[in-house]
Amino acid sequence: MGVKKEVKNPGIPGVSIPEKKCNDPNCPFHGTIKVRGMLITGKVVSDKMDGTVVVVHDYLYYDKKYKRYEKRKSKIHAHVSPCLDVKIGDTVIIGETRPISKTVSFVVLGKPTAQG
């Protein structure tokens, strides 16, 4: 039969596989959760919850009436695995998954690595 891989690569550019291992079923590298949908880059503003961080996503919105852009931001709750070392102030990449809880539908994939 098939042998279960120890570590799976989600195949997202700019994301490296962590060195540490974990037993978290909601880990995108060591668990069974799949990343699909949106990929968002943001800044961690809170890590007070157990296994969850709050990421602020800044973006520009085009206002058709006034024909200009305005800055907007949204706070997104994301699950963070124990194998990732994420602190307040870090820039992280988060990916959309199935709903993990009432407010969490994203997982932290890691810090972006330099390309090029």
N, C-alpha and C positions, 0 to 999 in steps of 0.2 A: 504494500500500500504506500501512500505518501508519507513522507517524513516531515514533521512540522519544523519550519525554520525557526532558529533561535531569535534572530533579529530580522525584521522586514524593513525594506526601504520604501517609503511612501512615494518616491519618484518625483519629488518636488525640487526644482533647481534652487540653489542657495541654502539648502538645509542639509546639515551633516548628521550622521547617526551618532548618538551619544555614546561615550565610553562606558558609563555605568549601566548596570542592568537593574530591572525592577520587575515586580510581580503584579503590576497594576493592569487589570483587564481593559481599562480605558486608555492605555498608552498606545500612541500610533506606531511605535517601534516594537514593543514587546507584547502588546495585547491584541485583542481581536477587533478593535474599532477601525473603521475605514474613513479616510479623509476624502470628501467629495464636495463639490460646490465652490464657494468663494475662498480665496486666499487673501488675507488682510495683514498689512504691516501696521503696528501700532506701538505705543509706549505703555509699559506697566505702571499703573498708578496706585495699586493696592494689592497686597498679598496677605491680608488678614484672615481670609477664609481658609479652611483646611482643604487643600488640593485644588483651589480655584484662585485665579487672579483676575483683576479688572484691567482691561486694556482700553486705552483711549485711541480712537481712530479719527484723525483729522483729514478732512476732504474739502474740496471746493464744489459748490452748488451753483449752477447757472440760473439766474433769475431772468426769465424772458421779458417781464414787464419793463425792468430797468436796464436790460441788456448788459449785465455785468455779473461777475462772480462774487459769491460771498463765502466766507469760511464757516464751516460747520464741523461739529465733532459729535461722536457717539461713544458711549461706554459699552463695552462688550465683555461679558463674563466668559472666561475660558478655563477649561480644565488643564492643570499642569501636572505632569507625571513626576514621581520622585527621582527619576533618572536625569531630569533636567535641572540645572541650577539657574533659576530665574529670580531676580531681585527687583525692587522698586527702581524705576529709572531705566531699565533695560529696554531696548528696542527688540521686539519679537515678531515672528511670523506665526499667525494663527490660521487654522484651516477649519472649514465647516464640516460637521459630522451629523449623525443622527442625534436627536435630543438625549442628553445625558441626565439632565434634571429639568426642573421647571424653567430656569433661566439660562442654562448652559447648553449651547449647541456648537461650541467651538473647542478645539484643543490646541495647546501651544506646541508648535513644531520645532522651535528653537530660535536661536539668534541668527540673523542673516550673516552669511559669510561673504567675503569680498569676491566678486566675480572679475575675471579678466586677468 
